[in-house]
C-alpha cells in the first residue's frame, strides 16, 4: 500500500552523504583536526626520492624498458608515470641527465 493518511507521508530522502561516508560532518571535523596536527592520511607512497632518481638515470638507456626499470626498482610502471612527469621525454632523449655534450 503506497497511500498514506493525509499529513503522514514519509519524509523525502535526505540529501546528506550516507552515514560513514568520509565527508559526513563528524568525519570532516575529525579529518580537519588531524590535518591541523600534521597528519595527512592516505596510503604512503612507494616512490622515494632515491627510486625516482634511479629511474631517471635508467630511462634514457634504450636497452631498459619502462616495465623492466619498474620491476628492478620494485614499483609499478604506473608509479613511475605518476611521479616522473617528463617520463616520455626522458625516454626519447637518449641522453643521461647531467651528461655533457661535445661541441
C-alpha beads as a LAMMPS data file, in Angstrom:
LAMMPS data file: protein, C-alpha beads

103 atoms
102 bonds

1 atom types
1 bond types

-500.0 500.0 xlo xhi
-500.0 500.0 ylo yhi
-500.0 500.0 zlo zhi

Masses

1 110.0

Atoms # bond

1 1 1 0.000 0.000 0.000
2 1 1 1.586 3.277 -1.133
3 1 1 -1.099 5.652 0.056
4 1 1 -0.542 7.459 3.330
5 1 1 -3.041 9.207 5.574
6 1 1 -3.076 12.983 4.968
7 1 1 -0.121 14.712 6.674
8 1 1 1.625 11.409 7.488
9 1 1 3.663 10.764 4.348
10 1 1 7.257 9.698 4.966
11 1 1 9.944 12.368 4.817
12 1 1 11.764 12.762 1.500
13 1 1 15.171 11.094 1.239
14 1 1 17.970 13.008 2.933
15 1 1 20.420 14.870 0.730
16 1 1 23.251 14.394 3.216
17 1 1 26.001 11.880 2.468
18 1 1 25.327 8.352 3.732
19 1 1 26.475 7.567 7.275
20 1 1 30.106 6.528 7.399
21 1 1 30.948 8.475 4.261
22 1 1 34.334 10.215 4.526
23 1 1 32.631 13.586 4.026
24 1 1 29.974 13.395 6.718
25 1 1 30.239 16.382 9.086
26 1 1 31.651 14.496 12.109
27 1 1 34.305 12.783 9.977
28 1 1 35.211 16.037 8.226
29 1 1 35.761 17.695 11.600
30 1 1 37.970 14.800 12.709
31 1 1 39.973 14.918 9.467
32 1 1 40.424 18.689 9.767
33 1 1 41.630 18.295 13.357
34 1 1 44.082 15.565 12.315
35 1 1 45.453 17.739 9.491
36 1 1 45.940 20.588 11.967
37 1 1 48.143 18.207 13.995
38 1 1 50.232 17.451 10.899
39 1 1 48.621 14.128 9.941
40 1 1 47.862 13.799 6.258
41 1 1 46.289 10.350 5.937
42 1 1 46.120 8.239 2.815
43 1 1 48.314 5.476 1.581
44 1 1 52.072 6.089 1.876
45 1 1 53.909 6.459 -1.417
46 1 1 56.373 3.821 -2.562
47 1 1 58.193 6.296 -4.777
48 1 1 61.023 7.577 -2.614
49 1 1 63.359 10.244 -3.983
50 1 1 66.020 7.546 -4.411
51 1 1 63.710 5.393 -6.554
52 1 1 62.740 8.352 -8.722
53 1 1 66.394 9.367 -9.117
54 1 1 67.389 5.814 -10.099
55 1 1 64.544 5.593 -12.605
56 1 1 65.509 8.943 -14.153
57 1 1 69.083 7.681 -14.553
58 1 1 67.944 4.429 -16.227
59 1 1 65.248 5.840 -18.531
60 1 1 67.423 7.317 -21.319
61 1 1 69.055 3.916 -21.971
62 1 1 67.060 2.318 -24.818
63 1 1 68.021 -1.165 -23.577
64 1 1 65.839 -0.658 -20.470
65 1 1 62.070 -0.752 -20.875
66 1 1 59.854 1.208 -18.501
67 1 1 58.441 -2.085 -17.220
68 1 1 61.883 -3.579 -16.592
69 1 1 63.010 -0.422 -14.767
70 1 1 59.863 -0.517 -12.623
71 1 1 60.379 -4.212 -11.821
72 1 1 64.030 -3.609 -10.945
73 1 1 63.059 -0.814 -8.541
74 1 1 60.110 -2.704 -7.049
75 1 1 57.373 -0.346 -8.225
76 1 1 54.760 -0.462 -10.958
77 1 1 55.179 1.263 -14.328
78 1 1 52.212 3.441 -13.372
79 1 1 54.071 4.640 -10.298
80 1 1 56.936 5.829 -12.496
81 1 1 54.483 7.507 -14.834
82 1 1 52.741 9.258 -11.928
83 1 1 55.933 10.522 -10.314
84 1 1 58.045 11.413 -13.357
85 1 1 56.078 13.951 -15.421
86 1 1 58.662 14.040 -18.229
87 1 1 58.939 10.242 -18.470
88 1 1 58.343 10.102 -22.241
89 1 1 60.776 12.925 -22.940
90 1 1 63.496 11.228 -20.894
91 1 1 62.766 8.011 -22.732
92 1 1 63.158 9.541 -26.172
93 1 1 66.017 11.932 -25.358
94 1 1 68.619 9.153 -25.266
95 1 1 70.709 11.440 -23.078
96 1 1 71.553 10.810 -19.465
97 1 1 70.562 13.769 -17.226
98 1 1 73.639 15.833 -16.423
99 1 1 75.611 14.316 -19.312
100 1 1 77.801 16.823 -21.137
101 1 1 77.513 17.124 -24.870
102 1 1 80.539 17.653 -27.074
103 1 1 80.540 20.701 -29.311

Bonds

1 1 1 2
2 1 2 3
3 1 3 4
4 1 4 5
5 1 5 6
6 1 6 7
7 1 7 8
8 1 8 9
9 1 9 10
10 1 10 11
11 1 11 12
12 1 12 13
13 1 13 14
14 1 14 15
15 1 15 16
16 1 16 17
17 1 17 18
18 1 18 19
19 1 19 20
20 1 20 21
21 1 21 22
22 1 22 23
23 1 23 24
24 1 24 25
25 1 25 26
26 1 26 27
27 1 27 28
28 1 28 29
29 1 29 30
30 1 30 31
31 1 31 32
32 1 32 33
33 1 33 34
34 1 34 35
35 1 35 36
36 1 36 37
37 1 37 38
38 1 38 39
39 1 39 40
40 1 40 41
41 1 41 42
42 1 42 43
43 1 43 44
44 1 44 45
45 1 45 46
46 1 46 47
47 1 47 48
48 1 48 49
49 1 49 50
50 1 50 51
51 1 51 52
52 1 52 53
53 1 53 54
54 1 54 55
55 1 55 56
56 1 56 57
57 1 57 58
58 1 58 59
59 1 59 60
60 1 60 61
61 1 61 62
62 1 62 63
63 1 63 64
64 1 64 65
65 1 65 66
66 1 66 67
67 1 67 68
68 1 68 69
69 1 69 70
70 1 70 71
71 1 71 72
72 1 72 73
73 1 73 74
74 1 74 75
75 1 75 76
76 1 76 77
77 1 77 78
78 1 78 79
79 1 79 80
80 1 80 81
81 1 81 82
82 1 82 83
83 1 83 84
84 1 84 85
85 1 85 86
86 1 86 87
87 1 87 88
88 1 88 89
89 1 89 90
90 1 90 91
91 1 91 92
92 1 92 93
93 1 93 94
94 1 94 95
95 1 95 96
96 1 96 97
97 1 97 98
98 1 98 99
99 1 99 100
100 1 100 101
101 1 101 102
102 1 102 103
